[in-house]
Amino acid sequence: MYTTKKLLNEGNILSDFQASPHFAFYRISLTGIPVYANQTFLRMLGFNTFEEMMETYDKEESFRENFLTSKYHQHLQKINNTEAIESRWRNKKGRIVYVNEYVQKYYNSTDENVYYDCIAEDITERKIVDELISDVIGRDYAIIKALPDILFILSADGKFTDIKAGNNSEFPIPPSYTIGKKISDIFPPEIAENLLFSVKEAYFSGQLKTYDFKLQSAGSEKHYEARIVKSHNNEILMLLRDVTHQKQNESQIIKIAEDLKQINDAKDKFVSIIAHDVRTPIIALIGYAEILAEDIDDLQKTEIKEFASSIVDISKQTIGLLTNLLEWSRLQTGRMEFQPVKVNAYSICENTLALLISNAKQKDITITNTLEKETFVYADENMMQSIFNNLITNAIKFTNRNGKIIISSSQKENMICFSVKDNGVGMNENQKSMIFEMNKSFTTPGTTNEKGSGLGMILCKDFVEKHGGKIWVESTSGSGSEFFFTIPALLKINSEIERH
């Protein structure tokens, strides 16, 4: 006997799925125990509440087989796991329901448990159509009237000889008009060519062929699926169905699956930073503090000064990392307000340099701010400060002693393009491709072994894109790097205000 409880509140589930009438969403543990299901999923299986479904789960072994997780485990081993898994489910009454399932792993906030998050699409009707094809080959047309499909009967050369239309079928071309016409007379050239090719393939191979295409209908675009098969009388049967809503749902499901993967990648990145990049400096601080506490009477003054300096440096690095973590997590969870106003980029840059000048002096690095003193942009001041802070900190980190860093800007249409350029170690093509990607981000020690998490560049990208700008880097290994980012110029906002 299985006993379960609802482990997660609905507030913990992505709100997009909770009330979705299109997507059945559920979460199960690695052992196959359901912990959440939205109403669409419950309706698909014939239940009114989650508790009602769990009662059946506890009592009926055949129903528990719906939640076997081996298929998900195998699926997630694939390189491309955004494709669907086709499964057979049994609903409350024991009837078969065919579904396509899209699955991603989900880790809870403490990483103690792992779940499978699944989006299920009911494809039972599609399966019925497959069976319908078999009935039609046997000349059983009665079921057509109950479905929103059109059955075209063609000769081997692609000429329409008969038609059977369902009561609810819709097609932009009057079905009766097609009798006696060729495919090329009815459909646009490219579609007609592909349909005729599929007809010939079906005729000579004797196998079912499927072709999807789009047509304009009443000012909107419709998706159609043609299923083509040879009948025993050497005719061709083409069952045409409007699959517009299905296609829209499929594209949304794929996007949601990709979004879920990005969310998990972001969370994994966050956890790894907490586990390693925060833990490591704290351990170092404890080590230095223990030495000072236990051996201070035996230490030389120069040694005490050295340990104290190390504690200060590590503390600064940790504070910077924690600040980035806090800002990034607030942005990801929607708790950071975006409040763009008129701000002076020159002043923000100068304030940032005042905070970082001691870091630069330790390596004898010269930083030159060439921004004009009246460089005004329409931006969130805190985000601009963070962007400059991360880019300049990064430049100091990867610039050798006695190096140079130059901050400049230029006007490009309605955007100001800022540049932070150094003559440091630079990057190769592989490093450049990873620097702004959450699931590919990396970190390397600085020129004096400074530590980092790789989160700063990702944070810059998020903040810049929040302003509608872009960020990129030009760099060659051994020849320094130049980071560019664009922010709306104030004149763009002024012109928009004047128009209104």
C-alpha positions as CSV (number, residue, x, y, z in Angstrom):
1,M,0.0,0.0,0.0
2,Y,1.3,3.4,-1.0
3,T,0.7,6.5,1.2
4,T,1.3,10.0,-0.2
5,K,0.7,13.6,0.7
6,K,0.7,16.8,-1.3
7,L,4.3,17.8,-0.7
8,L,4.2,21.1,-2.6
9,N,1.8,24.0,-2.4
10,E,0.4,25.3,-5.7
11,G,2.4,28.5,-5.2
12,N,5.6,26.5,-5.7
13,I,4.5,25.4,-9.2
14,L,5.0,27.6,-12.2
15,S,1.9,29.8,-12.4
16,D,1.7,29.3,-16.2
17,F,0.6,25.7,-15.7
18,Q,-1.8,26.0,-12.7
19,A,-4.8,27.2,-14.6
20,S,-3.8,26.3,-18.2
21,P,-6.7,24.8,-20.1
22,H,-4.3,23.5,-22.8
23,F,-1.4,21.9,-20.9
24,A,-1.7,19.1,-18.4
25,F,1.1,19.6,-15.9
26,Y,2.2,17.3,-13.1
27,R,5.2,16.6,-10.9
28,I,6.3,13.2,-9.6
29,S,9.1,12.0,-7.4
30,L,11.9,9.7,-8.7
31,T,10.0,6.8,-7.2
32,G,6.9,7.6,-9.2
33,I,4.8,9.3,-6.5
34,P,2.7,12.3,-7.7
35,V,3.2,15.5,-5.7
36,Y,1.3,17.9,-7.9
37,A,-1.2,18.0,-10.8
38,N,-3.0,20.9,-12.4
39,Q,-6.7,20.8,-13.2
40,T,-6.1,20.1,-16.9
41,F,-4.1,16.9,-16.0
42,L,-6.8,15.8,-13.5
43,R,-9.6,16.3,-16.1
44,M,-7.6,14.3,-18.7
45,L,-7.6,11.3,-16.3
46,G,-11.2,11.9,-15.2
47,F,-10.6,13.3,-11.6
48,N,-12.0,16.3,-9.9
49,T,-9.3,16.8,-7.3
50,F,-5.7,15.8,-6.6
51,E,-6.8,14.0,-3.4
52,E,-9.3,11.9,-5.5
53,M,-6.6,10.9,-7.9
54,M,-4.3,9.9,-5.0
55,E,-7.0,7.7,-3.5
56,T,-7.1,5.7,-6.8
57,Y,-3.3,5.7,-6.9
58,D,-3.2,4.1,-3.4
59,K,-5.8,1.5,-4.2
60,E,-5.2,0.4,-7.8
61,E,-1.8,-1.0,-9.0
62,S,-2.8,-0.6,-12.7
63,F,-3.3,3.1,-12.1
64,R,0.1,3.4,-10.4
65,E,1.7,2.0,-13.5
66,N,0.9,5.3,-15.2
67,F,3.7,7.0,-13.2
68,L,6.6,4.6,-13.9
69,T,9.6,6.8,-14.1
70,S,12.0,4.5,-16.0
71,K,10.8,6.1,-19.3
72,Y,11.8,9.6,-18.1
73,H,15.2,8.5,-16.8
74,Q,16.0,7.0,-20.2
75,H,14.7,10.0,-22.0
76,L,16.8,12.5,-20.0
77,Q,20.0,10.6,-21.0
78,K,19.5,11.8,-24.6
79,I,21.4,14.8,-25.8
80,N,18.2,16.4,-27.1
81,N,15.5,15.7,-24.5
82,T,13.0,18.5,-25.6
83,E,11.3,15.9,-27.8
84,A,8.1,14.2,-26.6
85,I,7.7,10.7,-25.1
86,E,4.6,9.0,-26.4
87,S,2.8,7.1,-23.6
88,R,-0.3,5.1,-23.0
89,W,-2.2,6.1,-19.8
90,R,-5.3,4.6,-18.1
91,N,-7.8,7.1,-16.8
92,K,-10.1,6.8,-13.8
93,K,-12.4,4.4,-15.6
94,G,-9.6,2.3,-17.0
95,R,-9.8,3.6,-20.6
96,I,-6.7,4.3,-22.6
97,V,-5.5,7.9,-23.0
98,Y,-2.6,8.5,-25.4
99,V,-0.3,11.4,-24.5
100,N,2.9,13.1,-25.6
101,E,4.9,14.0,-22.5
102,Y,7.7,16.6,-22.3
103,V,9.9,16.1,-19.2
104,Q,12.6,18.0,-17.2
105,K,14.2,17.3,-13.9
106,Y,13.4,19.7,-11.1
107,Y,15.4,20.2,-7.9
108,N,13.8,21.7,-4.8
109,S,15.2,24.7,-3.0
110,T,17.4,22.6,-0.6
111,D,18.5,20.1,-3.3
112,E,17.3,17.2,-1.1
113,N,14.8,15.9,-3.5
114,V,14.6,15.6,-7.3
115,Y,11.4,15.5,-9.2
116,Y,10.2,15.1,-12.8
117,D,8.2,18.0,-14.1
118,C,6.0,16.8,-17.0
119,I,3.8,18.5,-19.5
120,A,1.3,16.1,-21.1
121,E,-0.5,16.6,-24.4
122,D,-3.6,14.4,-25.0
123,I,-3.2,12.9,-28.5
124,T,-6.0,10.3,-28.2
125,E,-7.9,12.0,-30.9
126,R,-4.9,11.8,-33.2
127,K,-4.7,8.1,-32.5
128,I,-8.4,7.8,-33.4
129,V,-7.5,9.3,-36.8
130,D,-4.9,6.7,-37.4
131,E,-7.5,4.0,-36.8
132,L,-9.9,5.9,-39.0
133,I,-7.5,5.6,-41.9
134,S,-7.8,1.9,-41.6
135,D,-11.6,2.0,-41.5
136,V,-11.7,4.3,-44.6
137,I,-9.5,1.9,-46.6
138,G,-12.3,-0.6,-45.9
139,R,-14.9,1.9,-47.2
140,D,-16.4,2.6,-43.8
141,Y,-17.1,6.3,-44.2
142,A,-19.8,6.7,-41.5
143,I,-17.4,7.9,-38.8
144,I,-16.2,10.8,-41.0
145,K,-19.5,12.6,-40.4
146,A,-18.7,12.9,-36.7
147,L,-15.2,14.3,-37.2
148,P,-13.9,17.7,-38.3
149,D,-12.0,16.1,-41.2
150,I,-12.3,16.0,-45.0
151,L,-11.6,12.8,-46.9
152,F,-10.4,13.3,-50.5
153,I,-10.3,10.3,-52.8
154,L,-7.8,10.7,-55.7
155,S,-6.6,8.8,-58.6
156,A,-2.9,7.8,-58.8
157,D,-2.1,10.9,-61.0
158,G,-3.4,13.2,-58.3
159,K,-7.0,14.0,-59.6
160,F,-9.8,14.3,-57.1
161,T,-12.6,11.8,-57.8
162,D,-14.7,12.0,-54.7
163,I,-15.0,13.7,-51.3
164,K,-16.4,12.9,-47.9
165,A,-16.6,15.8,-45.5
166,G,-17.4,15.8,-41.8
167,N,-20.3,17.9,-40.5
168,N,-17.8,20.3,-38.7
169,S,-15.1,20.3,-41.3
170,E,-13.7,23.7,-42.5
171,F,-11.5,24.3,-45.5
172,P,-10.9,27.6,-47.4
173,I,-11.7,25.9,-50.7
174,P,-15.3,24.6,-51.2
175,P,-14.9,20.8,-51.2
176,S,-17.4,20.3,-54.1
177,Y,-15.2,22.5,-56.3
178,T,-12.3,20.0,-56.1
179,I,-14.1,17.1,-57.9
180,G,-12.5,16.4,-61.2
181,K,-9.6,18.9,-60.5
182,K,-6.0,18.0,-60.1
183,I,-4.0,18.8,-56.9
184,S,-2.1,21.6,-58.9
185,D,-5.5,23.2,-59.7
186,I,-6.4,23.5,-56.0
187,F,-3.3,24.2,-54.0
188,P,-0.4,26.7,-54.3
189,P,2.5,25.4,-56.4
190,E,4.9,24.4,-53.6
191,I,2.2,22.7,-51.6
192,A,0.8,21.0,-54.7
193,E,4.2,19.7,-55.6
194,N,4.8,18.2,-52.1
195,L,1.3,16.7,-52.0
196,L,1.6,15.1,-55.4
197,F,5.0,13.6,-54.3
198,S,3.4,12.2,-51.2
199,V,0.6,10.7,-53.2
200,K,3.0,9.0,-55.5
201,E,5.1,7.7,-52.6
202,A,2.0,6.3,-50.9
203,Y,0.7,4.7,-54.1
204,F,4.0,2.9,-55.0
205,S,5.1,2.0,-51.4
206,G,1.7,1.2,-50.0
207,Q,2.6,3.0,-46.8
208,L,1.0,5.9,-45.0
209,K,2.5,9.2,-45.8
210,T,2.0,12.5,-43.8
211,Y,2.5,16.0,-45.1
212,D,1.9,19.2,-43.0
213,F,1.3,22.6,-44.7
214,K,-0.1,26.0,-44.1
215,L,-2.8,28.0,-46.0
216,Q,-4.2,31.5,-45.6
217,S,-7.8,31.4,-44.6
218,A,-10.0,34.4,-43.8
219,G,-7.0,36.6,-43.1
220,S,-5.3,34.0,-40.8
221,E,-2.9,31.2,-41.3
222,K,-4.1,27.7,-40.8
223,H,-2.1,24.5,-40.4
224,Y,-3.3,21.3,-42.1
225,E,-2.1,17.8,-41.8
226,A,-2.7,15.5,-44.8
227,R,-2.5,11.7,-44.2
228,I,-2.2,9.9,-47.5
229,V,-2.6,6.1,-48.0
230,K,-3.3,3.8,-50.9
231,S,-6.7,1.9,-50.7
232,H,-7.2,-1.7,-51.9
233,N,-8.9,-0.4,-55.1
234,N,-5.7,1.3,-56.2
235,E,-7.1,4.7,-55.2
236,I,-5.4,7.3,-53.0
237,L,-7.2,8.4,-49.8
238,M,-6.2,11.8,-48.3
239,L,-7.6,12.7,-44.9
240,L,-7.2,16.4,-44.3
241,R,-7.4,17.8,-40.8
242,D,-7.0,21.4,-39.4
243,V,-4.2,21.1,-36.8
244,T,-3.7,24.8,-36.2
245,H,-4.4,24.7,-32.4
246,Q,-2.3,21.5,-32.1
247,K,0.7,23.2,-33.8
248,Q,0.4,26.3,-31.6
249,N,0.3,24.1,-28.5
250,E,3.3,22.1,-29.6
251,S,5.4,25.2,-30.2
252,Q,4.4,26.5,-26.8
253,I,5.2,23.3,-25.1
254,I,8.7,23.2,-26.7
255,K,9.3,26.8,-25.6
256,I,8.1,26.0,-22.1
257,A,10.3,22.9,-22.0
258,E,13.3,25.1,-23.0
259,D,12.3,27.7,-20.4
260,L,12.2,25.0,-17.7
261,K,15.7,23.8,-18.8
262,Q,17.0,27.4,-18.5
263,I,15.4,27.8,-15.1
264,N,17.1,24.6,-13.9
265,D,20.4,25.7,-15.4
266,A,20.1,29.0,-13.6
267,K,19.3,27.2,-10.3
268,D,22.2,24.8,-10.8
269,K,24.5,27.7,-11.4
270,F,23.3,29.5,-8.3
271,V,23.7,26.3,-6.1
272,S,27.2,25.7,-7.4
273,I,28.3,29.2,-6.6
274,I,26.9,28.9,-3.1
275,A,28.5,25.5,-2.6
276,H,31.9,26.4,-3.9
277,D,32.6,30.1,-4.5
278,V,31.1,31.3,-1.2
279,R,32.1,28.4,0.9
280,T,35.8,28.5,-0.2
281,P,36.6,32.1,0.9
282,I,34.7,31.6,4.2
283,I,36.8,28.6,5.0
284,A,39.9,30.7,4.2
285,L,38.7,33.4,6.5
286,I,38.2,30.9,9.3
287,G,41.7,29.6,8.7
288,Y,43.4,33.0,9.0
289,A,41.2,33.9,11.9
290,E,42.1,30.7,13.8
291,I,45.9,31.4,13.2
292,L,45.6,34.9,14.6
293,A,43.5,33.8,17.5
294,E,45.7,30.9,18.5
295,D,49.2,32.0,17.5
296,I,49.1,35.8,17.7
297,D,51.7,35.9,20.5
298,D,54.2,33.9,18.4
299,L,53.7,35.8,15.1
300,Q,55.9,38.6,13.8
301,K,54.3,41.9,13.1
302,T,54.8,41.5,9.4
303,E,53.0,38.1,9.5
304,I,50.1,39.5,11.4
305,K,49.8,42.3,8.8
306,E,50.0,39.7,6.0
307,F,47.2,37.6,7.5
308,A,45.1,40.7,8.2
309,S,45.5,41.9,4.6
310,S,44.5,38.5,3.3
311,I,41.3,38.6,5.5
312,V,40.5,42.1,4.0
313,D,41.0,40.9,0.4
314,I,39.0,37.8,0.8
315,S,36.2,39.7,2.6
316,K,36.0,42.2,-0.3
317,Q,35.8,39.4,-2.8
318,T,33.1,37.7,-0.9
319,I,31.1,40.9,-0.4
320,G,31.3,41.5,-4.2
321,L,30.1,37.9,-4.9
322,L,27.3,38.1,-2.4
323,T,26.1,41.4,-3.9
324,N,26.0,39.9,-7.3
325,L,24.2,36.8,-6.0
326,L,21.6,39.0,-4.3
327,E,21.0,41.2,-7.3
328,W,20.8,38.3,-9.7
329,S,18.4,36.3,-7.6
330,R,16.2,39.4,-7.1
331,L,16.1,39.9,-10.9
332,Q,15.4,36.2,-11.6
333,T,12.5,36.1,-9.1
334,G,11.0,39.4,-10.2
335,R,11.7,41.2,-6.9
336,M,14.1,43.7,-8.4
337,E,12.2,46.8,-9.6
338,F,13.3,48.3,-12.9
339,Q,13.2,52.1,-12.5
340,P,14.8,53.9,-15.5
341,V,15.3,57.6,-15.1
342,K,17.7,60.3,-16.4
343,V,21.1,59.4,-15.1
344,N,24.7,60.7,-15.8
345,A,26.8,57.7,-16.9
346,Y,30.0,59.7,-16.3
347,S,29.1,60.2,-12.6
348,I,28.2,56.5,-12.2
349,C,31.5,55.4,-13.7
350,E,33.4,57.8,-11.5
351,N,31.6,56.5,-8.4
352,T,32.5,52.9,-9.4
353,L,36.1,53.8,-10.0
354,A,36.3,55.4,-6.5
355,L,35.3,52.0,-5.1
356,L,37.7,50.0,-7.2
357,I,40.8,52.3,-7.3
358,S,42.5,50.4,-4.5
359,N,42.1,47.1,-6.4
360,A,43.7,48.8,-9.4
361,K,46.6,50.3,-7.4
362,Q,47.6,46.9,-6.0
363,K,48.5,45.9,-9.6
364,D,49.6,49.4,-10.7
365,I,46.9,49.5,-13.3
366,T,45.9,52.8,-14.8
367,I,42.2,53.4,-15.5
368,T,41.1,56.2,-17.7
369,N,37.5,57.4,-17.9
370,T,37.1,59.2,-21.2
371,L,33.3,59.6,-21.0
372,E,32.0,63.1,-21.5
373,K,30.8,64.7,-18.3
374,E,27.3,65.2,-19.8
375,T,26.8,61.6,-20.9
376,F,23.1,61.1,-20.0
377,V,21.2,57.9,-20.5
378,Y,17.7,56.6,-19.6
379,A,18.6,53.8,-17.2
380,D,18.1,52.2,-13.8
381,E,20.9,53.8,-11.7
382,N,21.6,50.7,-9.6
383,M,21.8,48.4,-12.6
384,M,24.1,50.8,-14.4
385,Q,26.3,50.9,-11.3
386,S,26.4,47.1,-11.2
387,I,27.2,46.8,-14.9
388,F,30.2,49.2,-14.6
389,N,31.3,47.6,-11.4
390,N,31.4,44.1,-12.9
391,L,33.0,45.1,-16.2
392,I,35.7,47.2,-14.6
393,T,36.3,44.6,-11.8
394,N,36.7,41.9,-14.6
395,A,39.1,44.1,-16.5
396,I,41.3,44.6,-13.4
397,K,41.2,40.9,-12.7
398,F,42.6,39.9,-16.1
399,T,45.0,42.8,-16.7
400,N,48.7,42.3,-15.8
401,R,50.6,44.7,-13.5
402,N,51.2,48.1,-15.0
403,G,48.4,47.5,-17.5
404,K,45.8,50.0,-18.8
405,I,42.0,50.1,-18.8
406,I,40.1,52.7,-20.9
407,I,36.3,53.5,-20.5
408,S,34.7,55.2,-23.5
409,S,31.4,55.7,-25.3
410,S,30.0,56.7,-28.6
411,Q,26.5,57.5,-29.9
412,K,24.8,54.9,-32.2
413,E,21.4,56.1,-33.3
414,N,19.3,56.3,-30.2
415,M,21.6,54.2,-28.1
416,I,24.9,55.0,-26.2
417,C,27.5,52.3,-26.8
418,F,29.9,52.0,-23.8
419,S,33.3,50.3,-23.9
420,V,35.5,48.9,-21.2
421,K,38.9,48.0,-22.8
422,D,41.9,46.4,-21.3
423,N,45.3,45.2,-22.5
424,G,45.2,42.1,-20.4
425,V,45.4,38.4,-21.2
426,G,42.4,38.3,-23.5
427,M,40.2,35.3,-24.5
428,N,40.1,32.7,-27.1
429,E,37.0,32.0,-29.3
430,N,35.8,29.2,-27.0
431,Q,35.9,31.4,-23.9
432,K,34.1,34.2,-25.7
433,S,31.3,31.9,-26.7
434,M,30.7,30.9,-23.1
435,I,31.1,34.1,-21.1
436,F,27.5,35.3,-21.2
437,E,25.8,31.8,-21.2
438,M,24.3,30.6,-17.9
439,N,24.6,26.9,-18.8
440,K,28.1,27.3,-20.2
441,S,29.6,30.0,-18.0
442,F,33.1,29.5,-16.6
443,T,35.6,31.2,-14.4
444,T,39.4,31.4,-14.5
445,P,41.8,32.9,-12.0
446,G,43.0,36.4,-12.6
447,T,46.5,37.5,-13.4
448,T,47.3,37.5,-9.6
449,N,45.1,34.5,-8.9
450,E,42.0,36.5,-8.1
451,K,38.9,34.3,-7.7
452,G,35.5,34.7,-9.4
453,S,32.3,32.9,-10.1
454,G,31.5,33.8,-13.7
455,L,28.2,35.3,-12.5
456,G,29.2,38.9,-13.0
457,M,29.1,38.7,-16.8
458,I,25.7,36.9,-16.7
459,L,24.4,39.6,-14.4
460,C,25.6,42.3,-16.8
461,K,23.9,40.6,-19.7
462,D,20.6,40.4,-17.8
463,F,20.8,44.1,-16.8
464,V,21.7,45.4,-20.2
465,E,18.9,43.4,-21.9
466,K,16.5,44.7,-19.3
467,H,17.2,48.1,-20.8
468,G,16.6,46.9,-24.3
469,G,20.4,47.0,-25.1
470,K,23.0,44.5,-26.1
471,I,26.3,43.3,-24.7
472,W,29.2,41.7,-26.5
473,V,33.0,41.3,-26.3
474,E,35.8,41.5,-28.8
475,S,39.0,39.8,-27.7
476,T,42.1,37.9,-28.8
477,S,44.1,35.7,-26.5
478,G,47.1,37.6,-25.3
479,S,45.9,40.9,-26.7
480,G,43.3,42.1,-24.2
481,S,39.6,42.4,-24.3
482,E,37.0,45.1,-25.1
483,F,33.5,44.8,-23.7
484,F,30.7,46.8,-25.3
485,F,27.2,47.4,-24.1
486,T,24.4,49.7,-25.3
487,I,21.9,51.7,-23.2
488,P,19.1,54.0,-24.5
489,A,20.2,57.6,-24.9
490,L,18.1,60.2,-23.2
491,L,17.2,61.9,-26.5
492,K,15.2,58.8,-27.5
493,I,13.0,59.0,-24.4
494,N,12.6,62.8,-24.9
495,S,11.3,62.3,-28.4
496,E,8.9,59.6,-27.3
497,I,7.5,61.9,-24.6
498,E,7.1,64.7,-27.1
499,R,5.1,62.5,-29.5
500,H,2.6,61.7,-26.7
